[in-house]
Amino acid sequence: AYLTGEQMLERAGLRAGERVLVTGASGGVGSGIVQLARARGAIPYAIAGKGKEQAVLDIGAEKVITRGVADLPAAVNEATGGQPIDVVADLVGGAIFNDLLRILRPEGRYTTAGAIAGPVVQLDLRTMYLKQLQLHGSSQGTRADFRRIVRYIEEKKIKPLVGGVYKLSDFHRAQTDFMAKDFVGKLVVVPDAVADTAEG
C-alpha cells in the first residue's frame, strides 16, 4: 500500500507546502498517502466514509470531507479556506472524476492507482486542456520509493493502520469484514500458528 502511494506522489511531483486531496483516505493505500504526504512536508486533505473522519485526522489529514457530499468542489474549497489543490491522489474514480479535475488548480496534477467506484469515467477534455492539467497513472513503486518508505519508517514518520488481524482459519470472517468496509487501514490475515504464538 505504501509503495503504491509513494509512487503516486512521486509521479505527481508532490512537494513540501503543496496541498493534496486524497480520495479513499481510510483505506490501506489512501491512509498511507495521507502519512506519506505529511512526511514530504505537504498538506493532505482527505475524503473518507462517514464515521472514519477522526481516524483519518489522527494520521495527519488537515481536514476530512465526508464521502458523498452533494457539492464536492464547494466542500473542498471550504475545507482549504479557498486555497488551491495542487495534486489529487485518486483511488476511487467513478462519478467524482470530473469534480476532482475541477478542484485542481491550473497546471495541477492528478494521479491514480485505483477505481473502486468504477473504472470508466467521462472526461471533459476542456477542463484538462484549459487548465493545462497533468494526469498520471501509477501501478507500482520503484526501489527508490521503497528506500524512502524504509527511511520514513525508521524516522517514525509513517505507521501502518491495521483495521483487524484474523487467523487464516477465520478467512471468511475477514472477507466479510473487508466487504463491509467498516474499518480503517488494512486487514491482516496470518497463519493460525503465528496468531496462536502472538496470543500466548
C-alpha positions, 0 to 999 in steps of 0.5 A, a space after each residue: 500500500 505504501 509503495 503504491 502511494 509513494 509512487 503516486 506522489 512521486 509521479 505527481 511531483 508532490 512537494 513540501 507546502 503543496 496541498 493534496 486531496 486524497 480520495 479513499 483516505 481510510 483505506 490501506 493505500 489512501 491512509 498511507 498517502 495521507 502519512 506519506 504526504 505529511 512526511 514530504 512536508 505537504 498538506 493532505 486533505 482527505 475524503 473518507 466514509 462517514 464515521 472514519 473522519 477522526 481516524 483519518 485526522 489522527 494520521 495527519 489529514 488537515 481536514 476530512 470531507 465526508 464521502 458523498 457530499 452533494 457539492 464536492 468542489 464547494 466542500 473542498 474549497 471550504 475545507 482549504 479556506 479557498 486555497 488551491 489543490 495542487 495534486 489529487 491522489 485518486 483511488 476511487 474514480 467513478 462519478 467524482 472524476 470530473 469534480 476532482 479535475 475541477 478542484 485542481 488548480 491550473 497546471 495541477 496534477 492528478 494521479 491514480 492507482 485505483 477505481 473502486 467506484 468504477 473504472 470508466 469515467 467521462 472526461 471533459 477534455 476542456 477542463 484538462 486542456 484549459 487548465 493545462 492539467 497533468 494526469 498520471 497513472 501509477 501501478 507500482 513503486 520503484 526501489 527508490 520509493 521503497 528506500 524512502 518508505 524504509 527511511 520514513 519508517 525508521 524516522 517514525 514518520 509513517 505507521 501502518 493502520 491495521 483495521 483487524 488481524 484474523 487467523 487464516 482459519 477465520 478467512 471468511 470472517 475477514 472477507 466479510 469484514 473487508 466487504 463491509 468496509 467498516 474499518 480503517 487501514 488494512 486487514 491482516 490475515 496470518 497463519 493460525 500458528 503465528 496468531 496462536 504464538 502472538 496470543 500466548 
